Structures are given as C-alpha cells and as structure tokens.
C-alpha cells in the first residue's frame, strides 16, 4: 500500500487532497498546526477510514520572535 505525507492536512486544500487519496487506498500521514484549519476534519477521516493505518499529527512551533 502506498503512503503519502500531507502538510496542512486539516485545511481546505490539504484536507480535500488527503480525503481523495484516502478514498484511493493510500495511507496518509498528515501534519497540521491547526492555526487556520479545523480539527473536526480529522474526526471525519477517522470515521470514514477506520481500517486505514493513516496518522494525523498536530505540528506545533514555538515562536520566539527571532528569525
């Protein structure tokens, strides 16, 4: 089974893409910071694709004000 990494997996574009590849049988490893997205999309993925080994991670960054 093919695996794919999706950044922004809970956003509109990343979520739509992740959902479509999940329907095609891919295992999705999704990362999202949830700054401009909705955690509910991950619940939908989990409900619709229970038997899939996909994982979705909450990516956090510590902002220090320095670049």
SEDO-625198 format. One record per residue (C-alpha): x, y, z; residue in three letters; chain. Coordinates in Angstrom, 3 decimals. Layout:
<site <X,Y,Z>,'Ala','A'>
...
This chain:
<site <0.000,0.000,0.000>,'Unk','A'>
<site <1.325,3.460,-0.918>,'Unk','A'>
<site <1.980,6.077,1.730>,'Unk','A'>
<site <1.856,9.833,1.336>,'Unk','A'>
<site <2.696,12.804,3.573>,'Unk','A'>
<site <0.244,15.726,3.503>,'Unk','A'>
<site <1.123,19.003,5.175>,'Unk','A'>
<site <-1.833,21.163,6.116>,'Unk','A'>
<site <-3.986,18.019,6.194>,'Unk','A'>
<site <-6.818,19.659,8.145>,'Unk','A'>
<site <-7.055,22.726,5.915>,'Unk','A'>
<site <-9.227,23.104,2.837>,'Unk','A'>
<site <-6.717,22.106,0.147>,'Unk','A'>
<site <-4.735,19.600,2.223>,'Unk','A'>
<site <-7.905,18.087,3.685>,'Unk','A'>
<site <-9.528,17.680,0.286>,'Unk','A'>
<site <-6.372,16.126,-1.115>,'Unk','A'>
<site <-5.979,13.798,1.885>,'Unk','A'>
<site <-9.604,12.693,1.629>,'Unk','A'>
<site <-9.280,11.905,-2.085>,'Unk','A'>
<site <-6.099,9.852,-1.692>,'Unk','A'>
<site <-7.607,8.037,1.292>,'Unk','A'>
<site <-10.513,7.047,-0.982>,'Unk','A'>
<site <-7.950,5.630,-3.423>,'Unk','A'>
<site <-6.437,3.452,-0.686>,'Unk','A'>
<site <-3.331,5.437,0.236>,'Unk','A'>
<site <-2.057,5.581,3.794>,'Unk','A'>
<site <-1.903,9.265,4.716>,'Unk','A'>
<site <0.461,10.775,7.249>,'Unk','A'>
<site <-0.955,14.247,7.799>,'Unk','A'>
<site <0.604,17.159,9.630>,'Unk','A'>
<site <-1.189,20.350,10.595>,'Unk','A'>
<site <-0.668,23.207,13.055>,'Unk','A'>
<site <-4.447,23.865,13.252>,'Unk','A'>
<site <-3.838,27.607,13.101>,'Unk','A'>
<site <-6.116,28.131,10.085>,'Unk','A'>
<site <-7.865,24.781,9.993>,'Unk','A'>
<site <-10.420,22.676,11.813>,'Unk','A'>
<site <-9.678,19.620,13.951>,'Unk','A'>
<site <-13.102,18.185,13.066>,'Unk','A'>
<site <-11.805,17.174,9.631>,'Unk','A'>
<site <-9.505,14.658,11.343>,'Unk','A'>
<site <-12.527,13.128,13.101>,'Unk','A'>
<site <-14.228,12.761,9.719>,'Unk','A'>
<site <-11.149,10.997,8.305>,'Unk','A'>
<site <-11.038,8.683,11.310>,'Unk','A'>
<site <-14.724,7.793,10.997>,'Unk','A'>
<site <-14.726,7.290,7.216>,'Unk','A'>
<site <-11.430,5.380,7.018>,'Unk','A'>
<site <-11.295,3.321,10.232>,'Unk','A'>
<site <-9.313,0.419,8.803>,'Unk','A'>
<site <-6.616,2.599,7.277>,'Unk','A'>
<site <-3.252,2.967,9.063>,'Unk','A'>
<site <-3.187,6.723,8.467>,'Unk','A'>
<site <-1.854,9.081,11.132>,'Unk','A'>
<site <-2.518,12.777,11.692>,'Unk','A'>
<site <-0.178,14.839,13.827>,'Unk','A'>
<site <-0.535,18.238,15.460>,'Unk','A'>
<site <2.535,20.239,14.491>,'Unk','A'>
<site <3.487,22.934,16.979>,'Unk','A'>
<site <6.104,25.604,16.658>,'Unk','A'>
<site <7.458,27.767,19.402>,'Unk','A'>
<site <7.523,31.372,18.304>,'Unk','A'>
<site <10.431,33.263,19.779>,'Unk','A'>
<site <10.181,36.459,17.755>,'Unk','A'>
<site <13.632,35.755,16.271>,'Unk','A'>
<site <14.356,34.681,12.716>,'Unk','A'>
